[in-house]
Amino acid sequence: MKRTIPILLIFIFLGVLPFSCQSPLNFKIIKLGHAQVVSHPVHEAMLFMAKQIEKKSNGKIRVKVYPNQQLGSERELLELLQIGSLGMTKVSAAALEGFAPTMQVFGMPYLFRDDEHQRKVLEGPIGKQLLLDGEEFWLRGLCYYDAGKRSFYTKDKPVETPEDLAGMKVRVMESVTASNMVKALGSSPTPVSYGELYTALQQGIVDAAENNPPSLYTSKHYEVCKFYSLDEHTSLPDVVIISTKVWEDLTEEEQAWVQEAADESATYEYKLWEESSAESMRELEAAGVTITYPDKEPFRKAVEGVYEQLKVEQPEIYKIVQSIREVK
């Protein structure tokens, strides 16, 4: 006769005990899982946040970080937050689309005029409201991390024009917006988990992918893809999220410690990101990757239909797009 393993024992085995528990040593533990490797600047920023939370709370709150998809993919991590089996995570804004619909606005191609425009939006009322839009889905945003600009990298040839993407199978995140953009450029969007992408590229399951320089470098995808075309089609931020089940279990003072530490880690991460991006580009060139800078205007024109589609199908999201464009 088979025995049923109690769900609590499953969580113990997975290392995801109920998110914020009072330990025998009289401190709270918040478990944070994410998908990036330990050499990624985002991981360093989260370690910094964990230290700041412990420091501000005098050891009353401690954050244990699980990198490299140890606890699951970005989608799985968000699901764990929703049921309260994980305390915090960091995901791309694209991964939030299926959980907090307004977040899909960040996946719109060429949404921001420049870096300054993006920072003003994220740090202003629009960005702050979007962080809270996931609360009804048990996901509270704490801050944004810089995730640079996403561009295409390919195995066989550089992407100089949208026509070069025709017929390619391009890996995308689980994002309707990303899929629509890739379709508009004439490619076949193929969702693949980040942790499985290296193998998918090797085996020809996909012909190309798109990401920022540090992710291309730290993932070692450049070993398979020798062409990196900086069309910079999206500027998707990363989002640090806490389960509302954890947040509501904290006192107001504890919430303030966590929020302050998250904000400080965001400032630290922006500095790390700038340094890492420059270093990654140098390393990619040294590794023999052909880096090109295609004219962005044909790409902008090719994806205009994505905005028209959004206007018809999701007018409320389109209003947010308009509000973002109006930020000076």
N, C-alpha and C positions, 0 to 999 in steps of 0.2 A: 504493500500500500504506500502510495506517495505521500510525503509530508508537504504541507503548505508552509512556505517560509513567510513569517510575519513581515509586513511591509516595513516596519521599523528596522528589522534586521537587514533588509535589502538596502535601506538608506545607510546603515552603519557600514555595510560591506562596500558601498560605493563612496564612502567618505562624505556623504551629504546628509548628516544628521539634521533634524529640523533646524532651520536656518540660524536662529539667534537664540542660543540656549544658555542658561545660567550654569556654568561649570562648577564642579566641586571646589575649585579654587577661587570661586566668587568673581568671575569675570565673564562677560558675554563674548561668544565667538560668532563672527559672521564669516561664512564661507563665500568666496568669490571665485567663480570659474570663468575662463575665457579661452579663445581659440588660438591665440597667437603663440609663437615660440618664445623662449625666454630671452633670446637676443633682440627681440623687437622692442622699440622705444616705448610702446604702449604698455608692455609688461613692466618695464622699469618704472613708469609713471604710477602704475597700480601698486607696486611695492612701496613707492614713496607715499602714496595715499594711506596704505596700511600702517606705515610707521607714524604718520601724522595723527591718525585716529587713535592709535595706542598712546602716543605722547599727550595729546589733548585730553584724553580721558584718564590719564594716569594709570593706564593698564586695565581700566574697567571694560574696555571694548577692544578686541583683537580681531584682525582680519587675516584669514588664511587663504592664500592665493593658489589656485589650481590652474596652471597654464596649459597650452597645447592640446586643447580638447580632451583633457583627462576626464572631464565630467560630461562631455558631449559636444555636439555642434552648436552653433549660435542659436538655432531654432530650439534645440533640446534644452539649452541653458535657460532660454526665456520661459519655456514650459515649466522647468523646475522652479523658477522664481514664482510663477503664477500659483503653483500649488504649495509654495512655502518650503520646499525641500532644499533650496539654495538661497543665499541671502543677496548676493550682488553679482553682476556680470558687466562686461563691456562688449557691445556688439556694434556692428555697422548700422547706421540709420536704415539702410535697406532691409536688414533683417527684421526690423520693427514693423514693416509695412503690414504684415499679416496679423499684427497684434494691436498696433495703434495707427490706424489708417492715415492720420494727418502727416505722419512721418514720411510718407512716400513723396512729399513735396521735395525733399532733399535729393531724391534720385532723378529729378528732372534735369536733362542735359543742358549745360551752359546756362544754369540758373543765375549764377553770381557773376557780376561784372569783373570782379577781381578779389584778391584776398581781403582787402579792407572792407569791401561790401559784405563779404561773408561774415567777418568778425562782428560787424555792426548788427547784422541780423541775428546771429547766434547769441550775442550778449545783450541784445535789446528785448523789448516786450514780445516780439514774435517768437524768438528762440526760447525764451523762458516759458511761454505758454505751451509750446510744443513739448517741452520736457514734462509738463504735467498732464498732457492729454492722454497719457497711457495709464493714469491712476485708476480709471474705471476698469482697466484690464489687469489690475494688480501690479503695474509696472510704473515706478516713479523715476523719472530721469533726474540725475543729480547735476551733471555737467556734460559738456562736449569736449572731446579730444580732437585735435587736428589729425586728419587722415589723408591730407594732401589731395592730389588730383589723380583721378584714375585714367589710365591710357591703355591702349591695346598692346599686347605682346604676342608674337606669333612664331610658329615653328619654321615656316618655309620661305616667307617673303615679308618685307616691310609693308605697312599700311600707309600709303601716301595719299589716297583718296578713298571716299566711301566705297567706290567700285571695287577696290582691292579686297573688301570684306565679303563681297558677293559669294554666296554658297558656302562660306565657312561655318563650322560649328564652333560657336563661341561660348565658353563657360560664363554663366552668370550666377549671381546669388539668387536665392529664392525671393525674387522681387518682380512683381508685375511691371513696374516702371522700367527696370533694367531690361526685361524681356522685350517690352515695346520699343525701347530705344534700339536694341540690337536688330530687331525686325525691320525698323525703319532704315537701317543701314544695309539691309539686304542679306543679313546673316541669320543663322538658325540658333536661337538662344538655347543653351543646354545647362540646366541647373546641376551643379556638382558641388559637394561639400568641399570646403577649403582644404580639409585634411586629406582628401582623396584626389585633389587636383593634379598633383605631381604625376601620379600614376596614370590618370586620365589623359594627360598630355603625352606621356610616354607611349601609351597604347593606342593613341589616335582616336580616343573617344571624343575628344575635342581637338580642334586645330589651333585654337587661340584662347586667350583669357584677357582680363583687363584688371589693372590694379595700380597702386602707387609704387614709387621706387623702393622704399624700405621693405614692403611686402614682397615685391618681386625678388629682391636680394635675399632676405632672411629665409624665404621659403625654398630658395635654390631652384625656382622654376626657370631661371635663366640658363640652367644646365641643359634644358630641353628647348627653350624658346630663345633664339639668338637675335630676334628683332624686337625692338621696343620703339613704338611710334607715339610720340608725345602729343596726341590730339587733345588730351585733358578734357574729356567730355563731361565728367561729373566731378563735383567737389563734395563728396559725401562725408559728413563728420562721423566720428565714432561717438557713442553715447554710453556713459556710465550709468547703470540702472540699479536701483535697489527694490527688492520686493516690498510692496506696501504692507505685507504681513509682518516683515521685519521692521519697517519704518514705524508702523503704529505700535510696535512692541517697545520702542525706545521712548525715553522721556524727552521733553522739549530740549533739555540741556544736551542730552545725548544726540538728538537730531541735529542740533547746532554744531556739535563737534564733527559729526560725519559730513555735513554739508560744507563746513569750512575746509576740512581736509580734502574733499573732492575738488573744491574750487582751487585750492593751492596746487593740487596735483595737475589740474588742467593747465595752469600757468607753467608749471614745470614741464609738462608734456609738450607744449608748443615749442619750448626751447629745445628739448630733446629731438623733436620731429625735424626741426630745421637742420640741426646738425646731422641727424641720421639720413635725411634725404640727400644732402650734399655728399656724404660719405658713400651712400648706396650708389649714386650715379657714378662716382669715381670707380667703385669696385665693379660695377657692371661693365664699364668701358674696359677695365683691365682684364675682365673675363672674356672679352671678345664679343660682347653684345653690340650689335649695330643700332645706334640710337639716332632716330630721325625726328624732325620737327615739321610735320605736314602743315599746310595751310588749314586753319581751323574753319574758315568761312564755309567751304563746301559741306563740312560735317554739321555745322549749325543749320544750314538750309535743309539738309537731309532729314533732320529730326524735328523740324517745325510741326510736322503732323502729329507728333506725340503731344504737343500742347493743345492742338485742336481737338484731339481725342479726349484729353483730360477735361477740356471745357465743356464738351457735350456729355460725357459719362459721369464726371464728378465735379460739378460746378462749385461745390464748397471748397474743394481742394484747390481749384483754379483761382478762387478768390484769395487764397493764401499766397499763391504764386504772384498775383497782382500786387499784394501788399509788400511782398519781398522786393519786387522790382521797383516799388516806390520809395524804398529806403535810400536816402542820399548819403 
